[in-house]
């Protein structure tokens, strides 16, 4: 009797690979862009070998987006309050 195979990261790998290729295409024009491209290639390799799960990458990316949105909202509130006290 064989045990069922667990879900692997390969289910989400095509979506992550597409996302990594799009990001690297946009950022590979300058020196910092090339560093980002190299980092994304390392991340892609780590996902391919199974060292990093796709769920962890998605969680980090989601937290990064959420943190950016909250920082932008806080900055907007700060600017609005600062402008209101000057008038």
C-alpha positions as CSV (number, residue, x, y, z in Angstrom):
1,X,0.0,0.0,0.0
2,X,1.5,3.3,-1.0
3,X,0.9,6.5,0.8
4,X,-0.6,9.5,-1.0
5,X,1.9,12.1,-2.3
6,X,1.9,15.4,-0.4
7,X,1.2,18.6,-2.2
8,X,4.4,20.0,-3.6
9,X,5.4,23.5,-4.4
10,X,5.3,22.5,-8.1
11,X,1.6,23.2,-8.1
12,X,2.3,27.0,-7.7
13,X,5.7,27.0,-9.4
14,X,4.5,28.2,-12.9
15,X,2.8,31.2,-11.3
16,X,5.8,32.1,-9.2
17,X,8.2,31.6,-12.1
18,X,6.0,34.0,-14.3
19,X,6.0,36.6,-11.5
20,X,9.8,36.3,-11.1
21,X,10.4,36.7,-14.8
22,X,8.1,39.8,-15.1
23,X,9.9,41.4,-12.1
24,X,13.3,40.6,-13.4
25,X,12.4,41.9,-16.9
26,X,11.4,45.3,-15.5
27,X,14.4,45.6,-13.2
28,X,17.3,44.3,-15.2
29,X,18.2,47.6,-16.9
30,X,20.4,49.1,-14.2
31,X,23.0,48.0,-11.7
32,X,20.5,47.7,-8.8
33,X,18.2,46.0,-11.3
34,X,20.8,43.4,-12.1
35,X,21.3,42.7,-8.4
36,X,17.5,42.2,-8.0
37,X,17.6,40.0,-11.1
38,X,20.4,37.9,-9.5
39,X,18.4,37.6,-6.2
40,X,15.3,36.5,-8.0
41,X,17.3,33.9,-9.9
42,X,18.6,32.6,-6.6
43,X,15.1,32.5,-5.2
44,X,13.9,30.7,-8.3
45,X,16.7,28.1,-7.9
46,X,15.9,27.7,-4.2
47,X,12.2,27.1,-5.0
48,X,13.2,24.6,-7.7
49,X,15.3,22.6,-5.3
50,X,12.6,22.7,-2.6
51,X,14.7,24.8,-0.1
52,X,12.1,27.5,0.0
53,X,8.4,26.9,-0.2
54,X,6.2,28.9,-2.5
55,X,3.8,29.7,0.4
56,X,6.7,31.4,2.3
57,X,7.5,33.5,-0.8
58,X,3.8,34.5,-1.1
59,X,3.6,35.3,2.6
60,X,6.6,37.6,2.4
61,X,5.4,39.3,-0.8
62,X,2.0,39.8,0.7
63,X,3.4,41.3,3.9
64,X,5.7,43.6,1.8
65,X,2.7,44.8,-0.1
66,X,0.6,45.3,3.0
67,X,3.4,47.1,4.7
68,X,3.8,49.4,1.7
69,X,0.1,50.2,1.6
70,X,0.0,50.9,5.3
71,X,3.1,53.1,5.1
72,X,1.6,55.1,2.2
73,X,-1.6,55.5,4.2
74,X,0.2,56.7,7.3
75,X,2.3,59.1,5.2
76,X,-0.9,60.5,3.6
77,X,-2.5,61.0,7.0
78,X,0.6,62.7,8.4
79,X,0.8,65.1,5.4
80,X,-2.9,65.9,5.7
81,X,-2.6,66.6,9.4
82,X,0.5,68.7,8.9
83,X,-1.2,70.8,6.2
84,X,-4.3,71.2,8.4
85,X,-2.3,72.6,11.3
86,X,-0.7,75.3,9.1
87,X,-4.0,76.8,7.9
